[in-house]
Amino acid sequence: MVEVEKFIALIHREKFDYTKWRQNLFHGISGKDISKKAMELQKS
């Protein structure tokens, strides 16, 4: 719960649209590529 409250506090301080940021976060990257990168990070 504390982490969620910290996250919300940070979002309210920043002057950006979190929803738009999330929608564009993986724009142009396939699900397969995202999965591959996640597996690589998990190994390291």
Biotite code that builds the C-alpha atoms (Angstrom):
import biotite.structure as struc

atoms = struc.array([
    struc.Atom([0.000, 0.000, 0.000], chain_id="A", res_id=1, res_name="MET", atom_name="CA", element="C"),
    struc.Atom([2.804, 2.414, 0.788], chain_id="A", res_id=2, res_name="VAL", atom_name="CA", element="C"),
    struc.Atom([4.302, 1.992, -2.675], chain_id="A", res_id=3, res_name="GLU", atom_name="CA", element="C"),
    struc.Atom([0.934, 2.749, -4.278], chain_id="A", res_id=4, res_name="VAL", atom_name="CA", element="C"),
    struc.Atom([0.556, 5.910, -2.213], chain_id="A", res_id=5, res_name="GLU", atom_name="CA", element="C"),
    struc.Atom([4.074, 7.037, -3.170], chain_id="A", res_id=6, res_name="LYS", atom_name="CA", element="C"),
    struc.Atom([3.300, 6.367, -6.840], chain_id="A", res_id=7, res_name="PHE", atom_name="CA", element="C"),
    struc.Atom([0.079, 8.383, -6.706], chain_id="A", res_id=8, res_name="ILE", atom_name="CA", element="C"),
    struc.Atom([1.849, 11.243, -4.930], chain_id="A", res_id=9, res_name="ALA", atom_name="CA", element="C"),
    struc.Atom([4.520, 11.331, -7.647], chain_id="A", res_id=10, res_name="LEU", atom_name="CA", element="C"),
    struc.Atom([1.946, 11.290, -10.441], chain_id="A", res_id=11, res_name="ILE", atom_name="CA", element="C"),
    struc.Atom([0.074, 14.212, -8.893], chain_id="A", res_id=12, res_name="HIS", atom_name="CA", element="C"),
    struc.Atom([3.277, 16.268, -8.647], chain_id="A", res_id=13, res_name="ARG", atom_name="CA", element="C"),
    struc.Atom([4.287, 15.783, -12.277], chain_id="A", res_id=14, res_name="GLU", atom_name="CA", element="C"),
    struc.Atom([2.764, 17.805, -15.112], chain_id="A", res_id=15, res_name="LYS", atom_name="CA", element="C"),
    struc.Atom([2.167, 14.957, -17.548], chain_id="A", res_id=16, res_name="PHE", atom_name="CA", element="C"),
    struc.Atom([-0.709, 12.721, -18.550], chain_id="A", res_id=17, res_name="ASP", atom_name="CA", element="C"),
    struc.Atom([0.086, 9.278, -17.158], chain_id="A", res_id=18, res_name="TYR", atom_name="CA", element="C"),
    struc.Atom([-2.657, 7.615, -19.228], chain_id="A", res_id=19, res_name="THR", atom_name="CA", element="C"),
    struc.Atom([-1.267, 8.954, -22.519], chain_id="A", res_id=20, res_name="LYS", atom_name="CA", element="C"),
    struc.Atom([2.264, 8.019, -21.443], chain_id="A", res_id=21, res_name="TRP", atom_name="CA", element="C"),
    struc.Atom([1.185, 4.410, -20.738], chain_id="A", res_id=22, res_name="ARG", atom_name="CA", element="C"),
    struc.Atom([-0.700, 4.166, -24.038], chain_id="A", res_id=23, res_name="GLN", atom_name="CA", element="C"),
    struc.Atom([2.428, 5.156, -25.958], chain_id="A", res_id=24, res_name="ASN", atom_name="CA", element="C"),
    struc.Atom([4.950, 3.311, -23.792], chain_id="A", res_id=25, res_name="LEU", atom_name="CA", element="C"),
    struc.Atom([5.189, 0.259, -26.059], chain_id="A", res_id=26, res_name="PHE", atom_name="CA", element="C"),
    struc.Atom([4.055, 1.904, -29.304], chain_id="A", res_id=27, res_name="HIS", atom_name="CA", element="C"),
    struc.Atom([5.624, 0.151, -32.267], chain_id="A", res_id=28, res_name="GLY", atom_name="CA", element="C"),
    struc.Atom([6.896, -2.817, -30.236], chain_id="A", res_id=29, res_name="ILE", atom_name="CA", element="C"),
    struc.Atom([5.295, -6.201, -30.727], chain_id="A", res_id=30, res_name="SER", atom_name="CA", element="C"),
    struc.Atom([4.183, -8.397, -27.865], chain_id="A", res_id=31, res_name="GLY", atom_name="CA", element="C"),
    struc.Atom([6.818, -10.908, -28.941], chain_id="A", res_id=32, res_name="LYS", atom_name="CA", element="C"),
    struc.Atom([9.577, -8.291, -28.634], chain_id="A", res_id=33, res_name="ASP", atom_name="CA", element="C"),
    struc.Atom([8.331, -7.191, -25.211], chain_id="A", res_id=34, res_name="ILE", atom_name="CA", element="C"),
    struc.Atom([8.308, -10.809, -24.057], chain_id="A", res_id=35, res_name="SER", atom_name="CA", element="C"),
    struc.Atom([11.822, -11.378, -25.402], chain_id="A", res_id=36, res_name="LYS", atom_name="CA", element="C"),
    struc.Atom([13.153, -8.299, -23.573], chain_id="A", res_id=37, res_name="LYS", atom_name="CA", element="C"),
    struc.Atom([11.424, -9.386, -20.357], chain_id="A", res_id=38, res_name="ALA", atom_name="CA", element="C"),
    struc.Atom([13.007, -12.838, -20.571], chain_id="A", res_id=39, res_name="MET", atom_name="CA", element="C"),
    struc.Atom([16.435, -11.271, -21.157], chain_id="A", res_id=40, res_name="GLU", atom_name="CA", element="C"),
    struc.Atom([16.012, -9.027, -18.093], chain_id="A", res_id=41, res_name="LEU", atom_name="CA", element="C"),
    struc.Atom([14.896, -11.975, -16.003], chain_id="A", res_id=42, res_name="GLN", atom_name="CA", element="C"),
    struc.Atom([18.084, -13.874, -16.884], chain_id="A", res_id=43, res_name="LYS", atom_name="CA", element="C"),
    struc.Atom([20.340, -10.990, -15.845], chain_id="A", res_id=44, res_name="SER", atom_name="CA", element="C"),
])
